[in-house]
Amino acid sequence: MPEPLLELRVATVELGGRKVLDRVSFAAHAGEVVAVTGPNGSGKSTLLRTLSGELRGGELRLGGADARAMTAAELARRRAWLEQQPGCAWALTAAEVVGLGGPDVGSALTQVGAAHLHDRPITELSGGERRLVHVARCLAQLGAPQGKVLILDEPDAGLDAGYRARLIAALKGFAEAGGAVVVATHSEVLAEACGRRVGVAGLAE
């Protein structure tokens, strides 16, 4: 089997004096969309924060290289990370927010079905629409998916069925073009659409 695009080896993470991850290992390969599922408090967000490099624990590798030895700029070129509650304190338009990720704004918004939001201030959008805009920002950040990793924490929160379908199509398209996608979700619809689903407890060694 080819080397994973994203790999975490034997990670233990404590937060607030509580061991949230205990010797957890995870891998995602090119072409995969992996759903991380489970109840609140099961460690989904902690796992994704560790996979992104935000939290330290275990050995983290991107494309076979040590992610912790990479500069912030190199990490940003190889993986994009959307936290559970992304914020934007300024009344930027959707296009301006996506442009913070990269120049291909129109294509990224179109991929997630949000082209019509192009000129709308993000502060006037619904919670679900804001999340779509931030997913588009992540897509713009990475550009061509080949060898890249997309890590999204509950990207479908607040989305109606139509928007969720466009999001699923965008994630599958990213994987089919040679990338890997990891999402945490409570949605059975999104989880079922992913090629593989895992629970944090099942990743412990």
Secondary structure, DSSP 8 states (H G I E B T S, - for coil): ----SEEEEEEEEEETTEEEEEEEEEEE-TT-EEEEE--TTSSHHHHHHHHHTSS--SEEEETTEEGGGS-HHHHHHHEEEE-SS----S--BHHHHHHTT-S-HHHHHHHTT-GGGTTSBGGGS-HHHHHHHHHHHHHHHH-S-TT-EEEEESTTTT--HHHHHHHHHHHHHHHHTT-EEEEE-S-HHHHHHSSEEEEGGGGB-
